[in-house]
Amino acid sequence: MADEKPKKKASGPSLADLKGDLPSEVVHDGVPFPWMVSERAVKALKDYDVRDDDIWVTTYPKAGTHWAVEIVNLVLADGHEENIDRTKQAKPMEFDFTQPGAKPPDHLPPDMRIPTYEQVKDWPSPRVFMTHLPEHMMPKQICEGKGKIVFVLRNPKDLAVSMWHFLLPNKFNPKHEQWNTFLEQYCTDEMVCGSYFTYNLNFWNKHRLDENFLFLKYEDMKRDLRTAVVQVADFLGRSLSDEAVDRVVDKATLDSMKQRFNTVESKSGKIGAPSIIRKGIVGDWKTQFTVAQNEAFNKLYREKMEGSGLHMDFE
């Protein structure tokens, strides 16, 4: 099994093209982030004013963030996709493309010239956000029970493959050039947003019983999307008819999202879900992991997850 894949050029503007003279990675509170996560954003979000009906889709990167956001939006729209206001589509709340020291190019869209956390302040309720912030960096009001958090977990092998394919063209870190060195870093706190295990277990261990948190598994969503839609609707206090649930399920498949969002992107030229939805399947890790890598990862997984009560599906 080959360790490397041919490099493919990303569609649309590359994140690497937007960073100006900033370093590719930055560290805040000991956690590595891509360059577009600014210190001022991290500080502002810690004391962010959270509304009771805010909905924060929270995930480790490449765990199904945009998929969950679309499900939430469709539930709020009673399954009528045409009623979703696409101008109110937040990038991760910590993203700040115009942070001090950046040199935004002329082609940077207007909605990326203001930090995300500032853009959304005047949005009407209920606001739908996304974030990859670790638990200790989340707004304090969320940990105190305000807002609703839809948290998506994905098995770490598929997530690793998806993340590698996403990070490779964006050139955040030289270690991402090779699958072997990426996988070694992926298992440590040196990874973007920290270790998969640290990130997910901190949320799971501290908040799995909190009423304002809903934990979903990517693999369960793939296996039974309808049940996931009903779970989200119930969590948000939205009573959907069977017909409305059918509409949401129909529009929330990854194939439907790829088709519809690619049309949106071709018209707007924005970086968004169409650029980052790849295969979206369960078990894709088998195309990338060697036998030795799989055995070593299985051992690490058992060590890290022991006693957590959290079990992930890999097929």
Secondary structure, 3 states (H helix, E strand, C coil): CCCCCCCCCCCCCCHHHCCCCCCCEEEECCEEEECCECHHHHHHHHCCCCCCCCEEEEECCCCCHHHHHHHHHHHHCCCCHHHCCCCCCCCCCCECCCCCCCCCCCCCCHHHCCCHHHHHHHCCCCCEEEECCCHHHCCHHHHCCCCEEEEEECCHHHHHHHHHHHHHHHCCCHHHHCHHHHHHHHCCCCCCCCCHHHHHHHHHHHHCCCCCEEEEEHHHHHHCHHHHHHHHHHHCCCCCCHHHHHHHHHHCCHHHHHHHHHHHHHHHCCCCHHHHCCCCCCCHHHHCCCHHHHHHHHHHHHHHHCCCCCCCCCC
